[in-house]
């Protein structure tokens, strides 16, 4: 999959225009439906809610573009969890991005203590 528009419903694209891309290769119809169903709904709702609550100014929404990388575990079974987790992650990422968080200073201050859960060392 190269990219997928975030829509609230067929023919109702979210604003700001939002393109989703998958972080894990989609290998079967079940995974495609998870991306086109709960993940797409989650991302679209998160973006729309950020416009609704003022995180993203409505008068700027037509001039912005959002790109969202979506992770769905290859063994995921629960569509509700897929939707809930992607909604929460997207909304948090948008709020942090708009707020400028973390700042470069915060990133540098935390770099030495940062632990990546899947790092080689």
Secondary structure as GFF3:
##gff-version 3
##sequence-region A 1 121
A	DSSP	beta_strand	4	5	.	.	.	ID=ss1
A	DSSP	beta_strand	7	9	.	.	.	ID=ss2
A	DSSP	beta_strand	12	13	.	.	.	ID=ss3
A	DSSP	beta_strand	17	22	.	.	.	ID=ss4
A	DSSP	alpha_helix	29	34	.	.	.	ID=ss5
A	DSSP	pi_helix	35	39	.	.	.	ID=ss6
A	DSSP	alpha_helix	40	52	.	.	.	ID=ss7
A	DSSP	three_ten_helix	58	63	.	.	.	ID=ss8
A	DSSP	beta_strand	65	70	.	.	.	ID=ss9
A	DSSP	alpha_helix	79	99	.	.	.	ID=ss10
A	DSSP	alpha_helix	104	111	.	.	.	ID=ss11
###
